């Protein structure tokens, strides 16, 4: 169920049935000239909805608020938010989602900025330590996949494959240079070359593995909170 399109009574019924909230978290960030600028949030929202189809619960609108983005390298259309802003938003969301009746809160990290992830995991750890009414988890793909065929990257073959799978037609590899190697400083791309390594099938397989393993963890969290 999506929060934004739900009627109040239907939302209350879903919280009573499956008290799980999914909060996709992205960034406004360049991921190469070939990828959508909302890649992080689009990816997180897609994964949240796929998990929700398996588990039930409520998917909230995506938070676009990224720290440690490529804005520092001068890439256009990339917005950088202060660490304190990210932390405050996380605290408020965790508090308010608990007040709304959710017992499990899953923050789906689409943005992999190292410090960004550290801040969110710190807030989640503090939240879990302070109270027992709900249990939260901040998770990103590279913590779940651990697969040689699905390595960390930024706009490389892995993230590009995610986009090719979930948004067919929105990735345009022809916009990448054809006569040189790609680099992070010049192109904002880390990891395997998307021109040769990206495919929709690869993205679909990554999603399948991610959803399966994440659902297993959420089931364990439900057992813990209900114990």
Secondary structure, 3 states (H helix, E strand, C coil): CEHHHCCHHHHHHHHHHCCEEEEEEECCCCCCCCCCCCHHHHHHHHHHHHHHHHHCCEEEEEEECCCCCHHHHCCCCCCCCCHHHHHHHHHHHHHHHHHCCCCEEEEEECCCCHHHHHHHHHHHHHHHHHCCCCEEEEEEHHHHHCECCECCCECCHHHHHHHHHHCCCCCCHHHCCCCCCCCHHHHCCECCCHHHHCCHHHHHHHHHHHHHHHHHHHHHHHHHHHC
